[in-house]
Structure formats: structure tokens, C-alpha cells
Amino acid sequence: MEDDKGFKPDDSGLAPYSITDMDDDKVLAGLIRDYPDALSDRKRLQALLLDLFPQDKRKRNLLMIVFDDGIVDEMRGLAQIDKMALHRFVRSVEMGYDIRTRSAEAAVMAWAKAMGLSMEGKDVPENVMRALAHAQESSPAQKKEWVPCESDSLYEYEETSRGLRILKYVDFDEPVVVIPNVIEGKKVIAVGNYAFKGCVGIEKVIVSEGIEILGNGAFLNCRGLKEVSLPMSLRGIGSTDATGCPKILGSEIKYEGAFEYSGLESVTVPESVKYIGENSFAGCGQLRRAALPDKLKEIRENTFRWCKSLREVVFPRELDTVRISAFEGCDVLQTVDLPEGVTSIEEGAFAGCKGLESIYIPDSVVEIGGGKGTGFLKTFGEPDERHENFTIRCHLGSYAMQYARAQQIRCVQG
């Protein structure tokens, strides 16, 4: 049987740059010079960055975040950049994705230098910087005003430049826990990595309005947790920051999911969320329904892996990529309708979905079975693992139809 790994309409033949002793901005400048169309083609840019930085996943993620945030597109219209604009770009990345300031600055500056933008003007006065920061934090994108909500529960926490980060919940498990947005008069900005890990007695969590980030493994193994209420102020679930995340398989980093192996039964992710990390809901065996925000570009690796009760998924309207093993092992998922605009469905994305009877694949899809996985997983699993009536719904002459024919999968007019 032909393997579907990397099945593409054509081979790009991209030759990787030699990046030995070269700064990131010089490498990016070479990319822009040789492949200018990549700045208008997200999928092509991802492929090029993978060639340029094959061993540095975090760097690729940071550079793509700057691109996805619209900053690169805005830079294309500039001849020079002043420090106020630079500060605005860095704050957008830092606040939107819980990226540390130094990392956000490095990624933004790499793109700015690569595009040949010169720095303009003198330092912006501190009072102007503060006003700009306040304007960003209270922008219309934050749809719901938050009011102070304190708690009698006990937490360990640390101060950051933007507010408090809860490090650990150190109180007894209660059926309902309200995570406060204020502790001892200071605003809480984030729930840190593993803050509630293993709190098996908690059944419902209410995350107060004003909190913006849930860290990696924040509710890992909270097997009694059935319900979570997420605020409209939330910007990210999980993080590309490796702090607190164990390294496994050599240099690879496993970002443990915020709700991995919890008892969630349903989840609605607010429209304000820009980023949902790997493994975020993996192993949630009771999860039946998941609604994702419209502007989410990727469903990342293993996001819903082994969610054996998952029956309904509301996909983002602006979805671009379904990553490796995103829905692997979702036994009872029966029908999937991917939105127009999706370009890639990676290796093993729907492997082991034994109940999957049909999937609609839009004309925009140009790759099925790609990604950098093990090479052993077919996108929809082995033939004997699929539903006996598994069907791809698509349009005549589409890439999905070519793929179905090559893999000997039944296809019908979508």
C-alpha cells in the first residue's frame, strides 16, 4: 500500500541555507531576497523556516508568531521603524502569546533587520511608553471589562513586569475554584505552568476576567475537572516558553497540555485566544464537544489526541493547518467539515478515528500527510483501522480527490 507521507502536488525542491555563524536576520534577509512570495504564503514560509532552522522549533515558532500577528505585513509598508512602533510590536507579541520580552524583541528585531528597516528617531519618553502600554492592555480587543475578584484560597505566586503569575495552588481541593484576578491588591495576569497539576478533587474552575494566559500543564491530571469557564481576556492556552517543560527525546521539548488528562466534558475557547499549545486537551477521555475561536490558525500537535468521547468540533473559520496527530484516537468522531481556507492536514491528524464516516476537505487543501512526524502514521490511519464506510467529500479535480484516488479511499462530491 502506498504511504501518504508527504503526498504533495509538486516538490518545492528548496535547498536549505547554510546558517553556520550567520545571524538570524541575515538568514531571513536571504529568505526574503530569494523567496519574496513567501511573505504572502504562510505555508511556504513555514516550509522555508523549517529548512533554515531544522533543529530550533522554538525559534521557528517565534518567527511565525510575529508573522501571524500581522507585524511582518505591517513592516512591509515601512521604510524605517521608530522606537514607538517597535515597542508596540514587541508588546503585541509579549501580551498576545505570553512570550518573554527578550524573546519577543529578538524575533521582532530579526524581521525588522531582515527587511532592511532603519531605526528612526530618539528614545520615546517613558511616560509615552507607559501610556502606550496602558492603551494596549485596555484595547477594544478585550471585549469584557474585568472587576476585582479576590479569593480566600492559598496560592504561591511571583511578580512579573505585567502582574502576578500564579505558580501553585496550595489549598485543599474544593468542588468549585474561582481563580482570582487580584491577590493582595495586585493584578493576576497568568496561571503558571503546572499550577493546579494533580488537583483531582476540583470539579469546576472559573478563570476570572482579566487573566490572559494559562501555562503548560496548568490543569494536568485534574481528572475530576469537568467544567471550565474561560474569560474573554484570555489570549493563550499553553506557551512556546520552555520553562518548566521537561526535555524528552533528545533535543525535542514536550509542551504538556494545559488540560491534558483532565476530566473536561465540554470546552468553549473564547474568541480572544490567539494560541492553543500542543497537547492542550490530549487524553481528555470525557470531552464530548470543543468549540475553537475563529481566528485560530493552527490546531497544533496532539491537541485532541485520545479524546475518546469527542463527537463535535466547531472549527475556526480562519484555520490554516491541522497538525500531526491533532485528532488521533478520537474513536467516536463521526463527521468532520473542515472550513474553506485550510491548506494542510498533517500526518496522523485523524489516525485511529475508527468511527469517522466522512470528512469534507475543501479545495484550498494542497497537502495531506506532511509534517515532520515519524513517517509511520497515515493521515486517516491504516485501512483496517478506518470506518468501513469512510468517505472523503470533496470537489471534482481537487487535490483531495487526487489524494483519495492515490490512497484508494472512497470519495464523493462534497
N, C-alpha and C positions, 0 to 999 in steps of 0.2 A: 504493500500500500504506500502511495506517495505521501511523504510527510508535508505538512503545511507550513513548516517553519520558514518564515521569511518569504512567503509567496508574494511577489510584487509584480506590477505591470511592466516595470523595467528596472534595470540595475543602474544605480546612480554612478557607480564607478568612482566614488570620491576617494581621493588619496589623502590620507591623514597628513597634517603638517608635522614637521619636526619641531617640538616645543622645548627642546633642551636649552636651558639658560635663557629662555625668552620670557618677557613679562606678559601677563595676561592681555593687556591692552594691545600689545604688538601682535599677538596671536589673533585677537578679534579684528584688528585692523586688516590683517591678511584675509580673514574670512569675508569681511565687508568688500574688500577690493576684488576678490576672486569670485564671490558668490553674492552680488548685491541683491539679487532677488530673494535671498533667504530672509531678509528683514520684513518681507511681506508674506512669508510662508512659514508658519510655525513648525510644521512637521519637518521641513527641510532644515530649519535652524537647529532643531533638536538633534537631527542626524549628524549635522556638522559638528556640533558641540561634543557629541559622543565620540566622534573621530579625534577631535582636538584634545579632549580631556578624558580618555577612556578609563582612567583609574581614579578619577576625582568626581564622584557623584554629587557631593555637596557643592562643589564649585559650579557644576552644570546646573544644579537646581537654583542656586543664587542668581546666575546669569539669566536663566529663564524666568525667574520671578520678576526681575527688572523689565524684561520684555513683556510678560503677561500683564504687568501693571500699567502698560501704556507709556512707560517712560522712554523707551527706545524710540517709539514712534514720534513722541514729542521732541526728542533730541534731533531727529532728522530734519526738523524745520528750523533749527537754530544754527547760527554761525559761531556763536560764543555762548558761554553759560556764566551767569553771575552766581554769587555765593548764596543768594536767597533761593534761587531756583534749585541749586544743588542741595541745600538744606531741605527744601520741600520734597525732592525726590527721595532723599535718604529717609526722611520721616515717614513717607508713604510706605516704603518697603519695611521699615522697622516696625511700624504700628500695624500694618496690614497682615504681616506674616510672622510676627514675633521674632524677627531677626535682630541679632545684636548690632549695635550701632556701628562697630568697627567693620563687621562683615557687610552690612548694608552699604557703607561708604565705599568699601573696596569694590563691590560689584558695580555700583553706580559710576564710580570713577573709571573703572576699566572700560565701560561702554563709552563714557564721555571722551576719554583719551583716544579710544579706537576710532571714534568718529571725527577726531581732529578738532574738538571744541576747545577753544582757549578760554581761560578764566578771565572774567570781566569784573572790574570794579574793586573797591576796597572791602574790608570786612563789614558785614552787616551789624549794626549796633545790637547789643544784647537784648534791649527792650523790644526791638523789632522781631528778633528771633523768638522771644517768648510769646509775643502776640501771634506770630505765625503758627507756632506750635499749638497755642490755645485754639486758634481758628480751625486747625486740622482736627483736633480732638473733639471739637463740638460741631463738626461739619454736618450738613443735611443727611449725609450717608448714614449717620447714626439716627435711625428713624424714631427711636423711643427715648424720651428723657428718663434718666435714672434718678431715683431718690435714695438717700442713705438707708442702708439696711444692715444693721449690725447683728451680732449673734452672741449667744452665751456659750457656744461651743468653743473648744480649745484648739488652736492652730499654732504650728510653728510657721514663721514667715520671715522673709527678708525684704529689705528695701531695694528698689531699683530706681533708676532715674525718672521713671514714669509712674511709679506707685509700688504697692506691695505685691509680692508674689507669694502665694500660699505654698509652703513647702510640704507640710504634712498635717493631716487631720489626726489629732492625738486624743480625741474624746471617745466615749463609748458610742457604739453603733446605735443610731436611732432609726425608726422606720422612715422618717422624712427628715432630710437635712437641707437646710437653706444655706447656701454658700454666700457669705456676706460680701458686700461691695465696699464695706468700711470696717477697719479694725483699729481700735484705739484712735479714732479720728482721722485715719489715713486711708486713702482710696486703695482698693484692691484692684489690680489690673489683670492678674493672671492666676490660674491654678496650675502649679508647677508639676513637673514630671513625678509620677507615682504618688501624688499627694493622698489619694484615697485607696491605694492599692490594697486589695485583700480585705476591704471592709465589707464582709459578706452579709452583715445584718441590715445594711441600708437598702431600702426598697424604692425610695423616690428621692431624686436630687433636684432642687430648684437652684439654678445658677442665676444670681441676681443681675439685674440690668446694670451695665457699666463694666462688667468683666469682659475682656476681649480675647483671651487666649486660654485654651485648655491644653496642657502639656502632654507629652508622650506618656502613655500608661497611666494617665491620671486616675482612671477608674478600673484599672486592670484587675481581673479576677474578682470583681464585685458581683458575685454570682446571684445575689438576692436583688440586685438593682433592676427593677422592671420598667421604670419610667424616669425620663429626664426632661426637664423644661429648660430650653436654651434661650438666652436673651438676644434681642436684636442688635445688641452692641458687639456680639461675638464676631471675631474676624478670622480665627483659625482654630482648627482642631488638630492637635499634633504640631510638630515643628521640624524644620530641617536642621535645627541645632542639635548636635550630637551629645550635648551634655547630659550625663545620666543614662545614656543608651549604651548597652553593652556591645562590644565588637565581637562578631562571630564570623566564621568562615573567612579567616584571614583578615583582609582589609575591609570587607563588607560590613556595613553598620545596619543592624536591625532596629528600626524605629518601632517600638512596641506601641500598639494602638491605644488611643485614649480610652476606648470602651471595650477593648479586647477581652473575650471570655467573660463578659458581664451577662446579666440576665435580661437585658433590654428586650421589650416586646414590640416597640414601635419607636421611630425617631423621625422628627422633622427638623432638618437643619435650616436655620434662618437664612434669608437672602443676603444678609450682610457677610456671610462666611466666604472667604476667598480661597481657602486652602483646607483640604482634609487630608491628613497624612496617611501613610501606609498602615495597613492592619487596623485601621481605626475601629472597625466593628467586627473584626475577624473572630470566629468562634462564638458569636452570639447566637447560640442554638435556639433561643426562643424568639428571635427577631422575625416578625412577620411582614412589617412594612417599613420602607425607608423613603423619605422624600428629600431630595437634594436641591440646593439652590441653583437658580437658572444660570448664573454666571460662572459656575464651576467649570473649568476647562478639562480637568482630568479626573477620572476615578482611578486612584492610584493602586499600586501593587497590593493584592490581598485585602483590599478594603472590606469586602463582604465574604471573604473565604470561609467556608464551612458554616455559613449561616443556614442551617438545615431546615429552618421553618420559613425562610423568606419567600413570600408569594408575590409581593407587589413592590415595584421600584418606580418612583417618579424621577425620571432622568432630567438633568439640566438641559435647558434649551440651547445653551452655547457650548455643550460638550464637544470636545475635540478627540479625546483618546480614552479608550478603556484599556487599562494597563494589565500587565501579566497577572493571571490568577485572580483578577478582581472579584469574580463571582464563582470561583472554583468550588465545587462541592455543595452548591445550593440546590439540594435534592428536589425541592417541591416547586421551584420556579417554573412556571408553565409557558408563559408568553413574554417576549421582550420586544419592545418597539423602540429602536434607537432613533434619536432625533436627527433631522437633517443637519448637516454640518460636521458630523463625526467623520474623521478621516482614517482612524486606525483602531483595529481591535487586535490586541497583542496575544502572544502565546498563552494558551491555557485560560483565557479570560472567562470562558464558560465550560471548562472541562469538568467532568463529573456532575453536570447538571442533568441527572437522569430523568427528571420529569419535564425537561424543556421540550415542548412540542413544536414551537416555531419562534423564529426571530426575524424581525424586519430590519434589513440592512439598507440604508439609503445610498443613493448614487454618489454621495460625497466620499464614501469609503474607498480608499485607494491601497490599503494594506490590511491583510489579515494574517496573523501568525507571526508578526515581527516581535521586536523587543529583544532584550538580552537575557533570556532565561536559560534553562538547562538544555533546551533543544529537544526534550523528550515529550513535552505536552503539546497535543494538538489543541487548537483554539476551542473546539467544541468536544474535545475528548476523543477517545478511540471509538470506532463504530459500534462495538459491543457494549459501550457504556452509555450510548445515547438512547433517547426515547425511540421506540420503533417507528414512530411517525414523524421524527424530527424533520423539519422543513425550514428552508431559508426563503423568506419572502423578499423579493427584490424586483427590479425593473429590467426589461429586455435590454441586453447589451451592456449592462452594468458590470463593474468589477466583481461585485458579489456573485453575479451569475457565472462569471468565468471561474471564480473560486469554487462555487458549488459543483460545477461540472468537473473540475480537476480533482475534487475530493469525493466525487460520486455521492453527493448529498442531494436529496430531492429539493427542487426549487420551483416556486410558483410566482405568478405575477403578484407584486405587493400591493 
